[in-house]
């Protein structure tokens, strides 16, 4: 059986590596639709459904409140922060403190981030709070979702801001580090089962597998901190 999953893009690399392991262990496969949080909510509003959601905690809670997801199936899986990356081999800016980050963002010729992904939405608000919104927007390279680190590889951006697992998934770039603690946002990815799923047992098996020790090691290597 193929389990249909709605997932945020940060899980892409880990889920790709784990797919054959899950199939060997369970006899089931999964197909994944990767989208930013806002896109997932629009798809659900338009009547689309799946078996499993692997999404940020805020979105999961919204979908539980709507009755789209089964609250009793909710399970926190991993946490991760937001980071900054540059082209491999390029000079690495100092982003150790809030003020250093501001200077690095001001000095960059172009900055990539998503317009609808969780990290991009947070970053858009952060630059306003830091007082550099207008400066950064003037040199922004945005796209709705996907891996914005690819814009660095394509020569369209000097710097990218996104969740650490998404940055780590792009060959040809280097993660400078996470955002400094005073402006960092840690997100939690939660698994839950769609209320009207016709594959509830298989969906539960997938969530349990993603919380297992072997899967946790893959998640950690992909830039996540397993929960629990």
Residue pairs with C-beta under 8 A, 6 or more apart in sequence:
1 28
1 29
1 199
1 202
2 28
2 29
2 30
2 31
3 28
3 29
3 30
3 31
3 51
3 52
3 199
3 202
3 203
3 206
4 30
4 31
4 33
4 50
4 51
4 52
5 15
5 30
5 31
5 32
5 33
5 50
5 51
5 52
5 53
5 54
5 206
6 32
6 33
6 35
6 40
6 43
6 50
6 52
6 53
6 54
6 55
7 15
7 32
7 33
7 34
7 35
7 53
7 54
7 55
8 34
8 35
8 36
8 37
8 40
8 54
8 55
8 56
8 117
8 118
8 189
9 34
9 35
9 36
9 117
9 145
9 146
9 147
9 166
10 80
10 163
10 165
10 166
10 189
10 223
10 224
11 32
11 34
11 54
11 165
11 189
12 32
12 34
12 147
12 166
12 169
13 165
13 168
13 169
13 222
14 165
14 215
14 218
14 219
14 222
14 224
15 30
15 32
15 54
17 218
17 222
18 209
18 210
18 215
18 218
19 29
19 30
21 209
21 214
21 215
22 28
22 29
22 30
22 206
22 209
23 29
25 209
26 202
26 205
26 206
26 209
28 202
28 205
28 206
30 52
30 206
33 43
33 50
34 145
35 43
35 145
36 114
36 116
36 117
36 118
36 120
36 144
36 145
37 55
37 56
37 58
37 59
37 116
37 117
37 118
37 121
38 116
38 121
39 116
39 144
39 145
40 53
40 55
40 59
41 59
41 62
41 63
44 63
44 66
44 68
49 68
49 194
49 196
49 197
50 194
50 197
51 193
51 194
51 197
51 198
51 199
51 200
51 202
51 203
52 191
52 192
52 193
52 194
52 197
52 203
52 206
52 207
53 59
53 60
53 63
53 69
53 190
53 191
53 192
53 193
53 194
54 77
54 189
54 190
54 191
54 210
55 63
55 189
55 190
56 118
56 187
56 188
56 189
56 190
57 76
57 187
57 188
57 189
57 190
58 118
60 69
60 74
60 190
60 192
63 69
63 192
64 70
64 71
64 74
64 192
67 195
68 194
68 195
69 192
69 193
69 194
69 195
70 192
70 193
70 194
70 195
71 192
73 191
73 192
73 193
73 203
73 204
73 207
74 190
74 191
74 192
75 190
75 191
75 192
75 207
75 211
76 188
76 189
76 190
76 227
76 228
77 188
77 189
77 190
77 191
77 207
77 210
77 211
77 219
77 226
77 227
78 188
78 189
78 219
78 224
78 225
78 226
78 227
79 186
79 187
79 188
79 189
79 224
79 225
79 227
80 163
80 164
80 165
80 186
80 187
80 189
80 223
80 224
80 225
81 163
81 164
81 178
81 179
81 184
81 185
81 186
81 187
82 119
82 122
82 123
82 161
82 162
82 163
82 164
82 178
82 179
82 184
82 185
82 187
83 161
83 162
83 163
83 164
83 167
83 175
83 176
83 177
83 178
83 179
84 93
84 95
84 101
84 104
84 159
84 160
84 161
84 167
84 175
84 176
84 177
84 179
85 149
85 152
85 159
85 160
85 162
85 167
85 170
85 173
85 174
85 175
85 176
86 92
86 93
86 152
86 158
86 159
86 160
86 173
86 174
86 176
87 152
87 153
87 158
87 172
87 173
87 174
88 172
88 173
88 174
89 174
90 158
90 174
92 174
92 176
93 100
93 103
93 104
93 107
93 108
93 159
93 176
94 100
94 103
94 104
95 101
95 104
95 176
95 177
95 179
95 180
96 177
96 180
97 180
97 182
98 130
98 180
98 182
98 183
100 180
101 130
101 179
101 180
101 183
102 130
102 131
102 132
104 159
105 111
105 127
105 130
105 132
105 135
105 136
105 159
106 132
106 135
108 139
108 158
108 159
109 139
109 158
110 139
110 140
110 141
110 156
110 157
110 158
110 159
111 136
111 139
111 140
111 141
111 157
111 158
111 159
111 160
111 161
112 140
112 141
112 142
112 143
112 148
112 149
112 151
112 152
112 156
112 157
112 159
112 160
112 161
112 162
113 119
113 120
113 123
113 124
113 140
113 142
113 148
113 160
113 161
113 162
114 120
114 121
114 142
114 143
114 144
114 145
114 146
114 148
114 162
115 121
115 124
115 142
115 143
115 144
116 144
116 145
117 144
117 145
117 162
117 163
118 163
118 187
119 161
119 162
119 163
119 166
119 185
119 187
120 142
120 148
120 161
120 162
122 185
123 161
124 133
126 183
127 133
127 136
127 137
130 183
141 148
141 151
141 156
141 157
142 148
143 151
147 162
147 166
147 167
147 169
147 170
148 157
148 160
148 161
148 162
148 166
149 160
149 162
149 166
149 167
149 169
149 170
149 173
150 170
151 157
151 160
152 158
152 159
152 160
152 170
152 172
152 173
153 170
153 171
153 172
153 173
160 167
160 173
161 179
163 187
163 223
164 175
164 178
164 223
165 222
165 223
165 224
167 173
167 175
167 223
168 175
168 222
168 223
169 222
178 184
179 185
188 227
189 224
191 206
191 207
191 210
191 211
192 207
193 200
193 203
193 204
193 207
194 203
197 203
209 215
210 219
211 226
211 228
216 226
219 226
220 226
